[in-house]
């Protein structure tokens, strides 16, 4: 049950089209303008990794870096203090 993405040549919009099987080919037309001049494009996909695989990809010094960063934080620090200082990206300075 693959989902393929197609780019409409006239309008440039991208449409995702679901195929019931790999041999099933529904009529291909742009959902935005109706043109049948569409080209299949490469689409991104996710490849889930196990937690063990994720941990193996971490820097071997990661735990030491985290411990060092936490050691610099005062024991009386309040995490909410930092949350209150955050601003939306739209208001952030360069």
DSSP file (Angstrom, degrees, kcal/mol; ACC not computed):
  #  RESIDUE AA STRUCTURE BP1 BP2  ACC     N-H-->O    O-->H-N    N-H-->O    O-->H-N    TCO  KAPPA ALPHA  PHI   PSI    X-CA   Y-CA   Z-CA
    1    1 A X              0   0    0      0, 0.0    19,-0.1     0, 0.0    20,-0.1   0.000 360.0 360.0 360.0  67.9    0.0    0.0    0.0
    2    2 A X        -     0   0    0     17,-0.1    17,-2.8    16,-0.1     2,-0.5  -0.390 360.0-146.5 -79.2 154.6    2.5    2.6   -1.1
    3    3 A X  E     -A   18   0A   0     15,-0.2     2,-0.3    -2,-0.1    15,-0.2  -0.988  19.2-167.6-116.7 124.8    1.9    6.4   -1.2
    4    4 A X  E     -A   17   0A   0     13,-2.7    13,-3.4    -2,-0.5     2,-0.4  -0.831  12.4-137.1-113.2 151.8    3.7    8.2   -4.0
    5    5 A X  E     -AB  16  41A   0     36,-0.6    36,-2.5    -2,-0.3     2,-0.4  -0.891  18.2-170.5-110.3 140.5    4.2   11.9   -4.5
    6    6 A X  E     -AB  15  40A   0      9,-2.8     9,-2.9    -2,-0.4     2,-0.5  -0.980  13.5-144.2-130.3 140.2    3.8   13.7   -7.8
    7    7 A X  E     -AB  14  39A   0     32,-2.9    32,-2.4    -2,-0.4     2,-0.5  -0.903  18.8-132.1-104.9 130.7    4.6   17.2   -8.9
    8    8 A X  E  >  - B   0  38A   0      5,-2.8     4,-2.0    -2,-0.5    30,-0.2  -0.684  10.5-151.8 -79.8 125.4    2.3   19.0  -11.3
    9    9 A X  T  4 S+     0   0    0     28,-2.6    -1,-0.2    -2,-0.5    29,-0.1   0.920  89.9  46.0 -67.1 -44.6    4.4   20.6  -14.1
   10   10 A X  T  4 S+     0   0    0     27,-0.4    -1,-0.2     1,-0.2    28,-0.1   0.936 130.0  19.3 -66.6 -45.4    2.0   23.4  -14.9
   11   11 A X  T  4 S-     0   0    0      2,-0.1    -2,-0.2    24,-0.0    -1,-0.2   0.646  91.9-133.5-103.7 -15.1    1.2   24.6  -11.3
   12   12 A X     <  +     0   0    0     -4,-2.0    -3,-0.1     1,-0.3     2,-0.1   0.443  55.2 140.3  80.9  -0.8    4.1   23.1   -9.4
   13   13 A X        -     0   0    0     -6,-0.1    -5,-2.8     1,-0.0     2,-0.4  -0.404  47.4-130.1 -76.1 154.9    2.0   21.7   -6.5
   14   14 A X  E     -A    7   0A   0     -7,-0.2     2,-0.4    -2,-0.1    -7,-0.2  -0.896  20.9-168.9-109.2 134.0    2.8   18.4   -5.0
   15   15 A X  E     -A    6   0A   0     -9,-2.9    -9,-2.8    -2,-0.4     2,-0.5  -0.958  14.6-143.2-121.8 139.8    0.1   15.7   -4.5
   16   16 A X  E     -A    5   0A   0     -2,-0.4     2,-0.5   -11,-0.2   -11,-0.2  -0.895  19.9-166.2 -99.8 128.6    0.4   12.5   -2.6
   17   17 A X  E     -A    4   0A   0    -13,-3.4   -13,-2.7    -2,-0.5     2,-0.4  -0.968  11.0-141.5-122.9 128.8   -1.5    9.6   -4.2
   18   18 A X  E     -A    3   0A   0     -2,-0.5     2,-0.5   -15,-0.2   -15,-0.2  -0.718  11.3-160.3 -89.5 131.9   -2.3    6.3   -2.4
   19   19 A X        -     0   0    0    -17,-2.8   -17,-0.1    -2,-0.4     6,-0.1  -0.954  13.3-149.4-111.2 130.1   -2.0    3.0   -4.4
   20   20 A X  S    S+     0   0    0     -2,-0.5     2,-0.3   -19,-0.1    -1,-0.1   0.901  85.3   1.3 -64.3 -40.1   -3.9    0.0   -3.1
   21   21 A X  S    S-     0   0    0    -20,-0.1     3,-0.4     3,-0.1    -1,-0.1  -0.880  80.2-105.0-138.0 170.5   -1.2   -2.3   -4.5
   22   22 A X  S    S+     0   0    0     -2,-0.3    -2,-0.0     1,-0.2    -1,-0.0   0.740 122.6  48.8 -72.1 -19.9    2.0   -1.7   -6.5
   23   23 A X  S    S+     0   0    0      2,-0.0     2,-0.4    -4,-0.0    -1,-0.2   0.631  89.9  96.7 -91.7 -14.0    0.2   -2.9   -9.7
   24   24 A X        -     0   0    0     -3,-0.4     2,-0.5     1,-0.0    -3,-0.1  -0.628  51.7-177.1 -76.9 124.2   -2.8   -0.6   -9.1
   25   25 A X        -     0   0    0     -2,-0.4     3,-0.1    -6,-0.1    -6,-0.1  -0.843   7.3-162.9-126.1  96.4   -2.4    2.7  -11.0
   26   26 A X        -     0   0    0     -2,-0.5     2,-0.1     1,-0.2    -9,-0.0  -0.275  45.1 -74.9 -68.6 163.5   -5.3    5.1  -10.5
   27   27 A X        -     0   0    0      1,-0.1     2,-0.7     2,-0.0    -1,-0.2  -0.407  51.6-135.4 -60.9 129.9   -5.7    8.0  -12.9
   28   28 A X        +     0   0    0     -2,-0.1     2,-0.3    -3,-0.1    10,-0.2  -0.799  42.3 142.6 -95.4 118.1   -3.0   10.5  -12.2
   29   29 A X        -     0   0    0     -2,-0.7     7,-0.2     8,-0.1     2,-0.2  -0.988  55.0 -96.3-150.5 147.8   -4.1   14.1  -12.2
   30   30 A X     >  -     0   0    0      5,-3.2     4,-1.2    -2,-0.3   -16,-0.1  -0.438  23.8-148.8 -65.0 131.9   -3.2   17.1  -10.1
   31   31 A X  T  4 S+     0   0    0     -2,-0.2    -1,-0.2     1,-0.2   -17,-0.0   0.629  94.5  49.5 -76.5 -12.6   -5.6   17.7   -7.3
   32   32 A X  T  4 S+     0   0    0      3,-0.1    -1,-0.2   -19,-0.1    -2,-0.0   0.882 131.8   6.0 -93.9 -45.6   -5.0   21.4   -7.4
   33   33 A X  T  4 S-     0   0    0      2,-0.1    -2,-0.1   -20,-0.1    -3,-0.0   0.535  91.1-121.1-119.0  -9.2   -5.5   22.3  -11.1
   34   34 A X     <  +     0   0    0     -4,-1.2    -3,-0.1     1,-0.3     2,-0.0   0.432  58.1 148.9  86.7  -2.2   -6.6   19.0  -12.7
   35   35 A X        -     0   0    0     -6,-0.1    -5,-3.2     1,-0.1    -1,-0.3  -0.342  43.5-150.4 -66.8 146.2   -3.7   18.7  -15.1
   36   36 A X  S    S+     0   0    0     -7,-0.2     2,-1.5     1,-0.1    -1,-0.1   0.320  71.8 103.2 -97.9   8.3   -2.6   15.2  -16.1
   37   37 A X        +     0   0    0      2,-0.0   -28,-2.6    -7,-0.0   -27,-0.4  -0.617  51.8 143.8 -89.1  77.0    1.0   16.5  -16.7
   38   38 A X  E     -B    8   0A   0     -2,-1.5     2,-0.4   -30,-0.2   -30,-0.2  -0.900  36.1-154.9-120.2 147.3    2.4   15.1  -13.4
   39   39 A X  E     -B    7   0A   0    -32,-2.4   -32,-2.9    -2,-0.3     2,-0.2  -0.971  22.9-118.6-122.3 134.7    5.9   13.7  -12.7
   40   40 A X  E     -B    6   0A   0     -2,-0.4     2,-0.3   -34,-0.2   -34,-0.3  -0.508  35.1-165.9 -70.5 137.0    6.7   11.2   -9.9
   41   41 A X  E     -B    5   0A   0    -36,-2.5   -36,-0.6    -2,-0.2     2,-0.3  -0.826  27.7 -96.6-121.0 161.0    9.2   12.6   -7.4
   42   42 A X        -     0   0    0     -2,-0.3     2,-0.3   -38,-0.1   -38,-0.0  -0.605  43.3-160.4 -74.2 134.2   11.3   11.1   -4.7
   43   43 A X        -     0   0    0     -2,-0.3     2,-0.1     1,-0.0    -1,-0.0  -0.832  19.0-105.2-116.7 156.9    9.6   11.5   -1.3
   44   44 A X        -     0   0    0     -2,-0.3     2,-0.3     1,-0.0    -1,-0.0  -0.360  35.8-170.4 -75.8 158.4   11.1   11.3    2.2
   45   45 A X        -     0   0    0     -2,-0.1     2,-0.4     2,-0.0    -1,-0.0  -0.971  18.0-122.6-145.9 159.8   10.5    8.3    4.4
   46   46 A X        -     0   0    0     -2,-0.3     2,-0.5     2,-0.0     0, 0.0  -0.837  12.7-165.9-106.6 142.4   11.1    7.3    8.0
   47   47 A X        -     0   0    0     -2,-0.4    -2,-0.0     2,-0.0     0, 0.0  -0.885  22.2-139.3-126.1  98.9   13.2    4.4    9.1
   48   48 A X        -     0   0    0     -2,-0.5     2,-0.4     1,-0.1    -2,-0.0  -0.286  16.1-156.2 -63.3 139.7   12.5    3.7   12.8
   49   49 A X        -     0   0    0      1,-0.0    -1,-0.1     2,-0.0     2,-0.0  -0.871  18.3-113.2-113.6 149.1   15.5    2.8   14.9
   50   50 A X     >  -     0   0    0     -2,-0.4     4,-2.3     1,-0.1     5,-0.2  -0.328  31.2-109.6 -72.0 162.7   15.5    0.9   18.1
   51   51 A X  H  > S+     0   0    0      1,-0.2     4,-2.4     2,-0.2     5,-0.2   0.866 120.8  55.8 -62.0 -35.3   16.6    2.7   21.3
   52   52 A X  H  > S+     0   0    0      2,-0.2     4,-1.9     1,-0.2    -1,-0.2   0.913 107.5  47.9 -63.4 -43.1   19.8    0.6   21.3
   53   53 A X  H  > S+     0   0    0      2,-0.2     4,-1.1     1,-0.2    -2,-0.2   0.896 111.3  51.2 -64.3 -40.2   20.6    1.8   17.8
   54   54 A X  H >< S+     0   0    0     -4,-2.3     3,-0.5     1,-0.2     4,-0.5   0.916 110.4  48.6 -62.8 -43.1   19.9    5.4   18.8
   55   55 A X  H >< S+     0   0    0     -4,-2.4     3,-1.0     1,-0.2    -1,-0.2   0.860 106.3  57.0 -65.5 -35.5   22.2    5.1   21.8
   56   56 A X  H 3< S+     0   0    0     -4,-1.9    -1,-0.2     1,-0.2    -2,-0.2   0.765 102.9  55.7 -68.8 -23.1   25.0    3.6   19.7
   57   57 A X  T << S+     0   0    0     -4,-1.1    -1,-0.2    -3,-0.5    -2,-0.2   0.574  86.6 103.5 -84.9  -9.7   25.0    6.6   17.4
   58   58 A X  S <  S-     0   0    0     -3,-1.0     2,-0.1    -4,-0.5    -3,-0.0  -0.347  88.7 -90.1 -69.8 153.7   25.5    9.1   20.3
   59   59 A X    >   -     0   0    0      1,-0.1     3,-2.1     2,-0.1     4,-0.3  -0.386  32.3-127.0 -59.8 138.4   28.9   10.6   20.8
   60   60 A X  T 3  S+     0   0    0      1,-0.3     3,-0.3     2,-0.1     4,-0.2   0.742 111.6  50.7 -63.8 -21.0   31.0    8.4   23.2
   61   61 A X  T 3> S+     0   0    0      1,-0.2     4,-2.3     2,-0.1    -1,-0.3   0.340  79.9 105.4 -94.7   5.6   31.6   11.5   25.4
   62   62 A X  H <> S+     0   0    0     -3,-2.1     4,-2.4     1,-0.2     5,-0.2   0.905  78.1  48.3 -55.8 -48.4   27.9   12.4   25.5
   63   63 A X  H  > S+     0   0    0     -4,-0.3     4,-2.4    -3,-0.3    -1,-0.2   0.885 112.1  49.7 -63.1 -38.6   27.3   11.3   29.1
   64   64 A X  H  > S+     0   0    0     -4,-0.2     4,-2.4     2,-0.2    -1,-0.2   0.888 110.4  50.9 -66.4 -38.3   30.4   13.1   30.3
   65   65 A X  H  X S+     0   0    0     -4,-2.3     4,-2.3     2,-0.2    -2,-0.2   0.907 111.3  47.6 -65.8 -41.6   29.3   16.3   28.5
   66   66 A X  H  X S+     0   0    0     -4,-2.4     4,-2.6     2,-0.2     5,-0.2   0.932 112.5  48.9 -64.4 -45.9   25.8   16.1   30.1
   67   67 A X  H  X S+     0   0    0     -4,-2.4     4,-1.8     1,-0.2    -2,-0.2   0.900 111.8  49.5 -61.1 -40.8   27.3   15.5   33.5
   68   68 A X  H  X S+     0   0    0     -4,-2.4     4,-1.0     2,-0.2    -1,-0.2   0.902 111.8  48.3 -66.0 -40.8   29.7   18.5   33.1
   69   69 A X  H  X S+     0   0    0     -4,-2.3     4,-0.6     1,-0.2     3,-0.5   0.906 112.3  48.5 -66.2 -41.3   26.9   20.8   32.0
   70   70 A X  H >< S+     0   0    0     -4,-2.6     3,-0.6     1,-0.2    -1,-0.2   0.827 105.1  59.4 -68.0 -30.8   24.7   19.7   34.9
   71   71 A X  H 3< S+     0   0    0     -4,-1.8    -1,-0.2     1,-0.2    -2,-0.2   0.796 102.3  54.3 -67.5 -27.3   27.6   20.3   37.3
   72   72 A X  H 3< S+     0   0    0     -4,-1.0     2,-0.4    -3,-0.5    -1,-0.2   0.675  88.4  93.5 -79.6 -17.5   27.8   23.9   36.2
   73   73 A X  S << S-     0   0    0     -3,-0.6    -3,-0.0    -4,-0.6    -4,-0.0  -0.615  85.3-114.6 -79.9 129.2   24.1   24.6   37.0
   74   74 A X    >   -     0   0    0     -2,-0.4     3,-1.8     1,-0.1    -1,-0.1  -0.329  19.0-125.5 -61.0 144.5   23.4   26.0   40.5
   75   75 A X  T 3  S+     0   0    0      1,-0.3    -1,-0.1    -4,-0.1    -2,-0.0   0.744 109.7  55.3 -63.3 -23.3   21.5   23.6   42.7
   76   76 A X  T 3  S+     0   0    0      2,-0.1    -1,-0.3     0, 0.0    -2,-0.1   0.366  79.5 127.0 -92.2   5.6   18.9   26.4   43.3
   77   77 A X    <   -     0   0    0     -3,-1.8     2,-0.5     1,-0.1     3,-0.1  -0.333  51.5-143.4 -68.5 146.6   18.2   27.0   39.6
   78   78 A X    >>  -     0   0    0      1,-0.1     3,-1.5    -2,-0.0     4,-0.7  -0.945   4.7-150.5-112.5 118.8   14.6   26.9   38.6
   79   79 A X  H >> S+     0   0    0     -2,-0.5     4,-1.6     1,-0.3     3,-0.6   0.830  97.2  64.1 -58.1 -31.3   13.8   25.4   35.1
   80   80 A X  H 3> S+     0   0    0      1,-0.2     4,-2.5     2,-0.2    -1,-0.3   0.805  90.8  66.7 -62.7 -27.4   10.7   27.7   34.8
   81   81 A X  H <> S+     0   0    0     -3,-1.5     4,-0.9     1,-0.2    -1,-0.2   0.921 104.6  42.7 -57.4 -44.2   13.1   30.7   34.9
   82   82 A X  H <X S+     0   0    0     -4,-0.7     4,-0.6    -3,-0.6    -1,-0.2   0.848 111.3  54.5 -72.8 -34.4   14.5   29.6   31.5
   83   83 A X  H >< S+     0   0    0     -4,-1.6     3,-1.0     1,-0.2    -2,-0.2   0.901 106.0  52.5 -65.3 -40.3   11.1   28.8   30.1
   84   84 A X  H 3< S+     0   0    0     -4,-2.5    -1,-0.2     1,-0.2    -2,-0.2   0.776 105.6  55.7 -66.6 -25.6    9.8   32.3   31.0
   85   85 A X  H 3< S+     0   0    0     -4,-0.9    -1,-0.2    -5,-0.2    -2,-0.2   0.619  86.6 104.8 -81.4 -13.3   12.8   33.8   29.1
   86   86 A X    <<  -     0   0    0     -3,-1.0     2,-0.3    -4,-0.6    -3,-0.0  -0.380  52.0-166.9 -71.0 146.4   11.9   31.9   25.9
   87   87 A X        -     0   0    0     -2,-0.1     5,-0.1     1,-0.0    -2,-0.0  -0.924  30.3 -92.4-127.8 155.7   10.3   33.8   23.0
   88   88 A X    >>  -     0   0    0     -2,-0.3     3,-1.6     1,-0.1     4,-0.7  -0.305  37.3-114.3 -62.5 152.8    8.6   32.6   19.8
   89   89 A X  G >4 S+     0   0    0      1,-0.3     3,-0.7     2,-0.2    -1,-0.1   0.837 115.8  62.8 -57.0 -33.4   10.8   32.2   16.8
   90   90 A X  G 34 S+     0   0    0      1,-0.2    -1,-0.3     3,-0.0    -2,-0.0   0.747 110.7  38.1 -66.2 -21.7    8.9   35.0   15.1
   91   91 A X  G <4 S+     0   0    0     -3,-1.6    -1,-0.2     2,-0.1    -2,-0.2   0.444  92.1 113.9-106.1  -3.1   10.1   37.5   17.8
   92   92 A X    <<  -     0   0    0     -3,-0.7     2,-0.2    -4,-0.7    -6,-0.0  -0.369  65.5-122.6 -72.0 148.3   13.6   36.1   18.2
   93   93 A X              0   0    0      1,-0.1    -1,-0.1    -2,-0.1    -2,-0.1  -0.521 360.0 360.0 -84.4 157.1   16.6   38.3   17.2
   94   94 A X              0   0    0     -2,-0.2    -1,-0.1     0, 0.0    -2,-0.1   0.498 360.0 360.0 -59.5 360.0   19.1   37.1   14.7
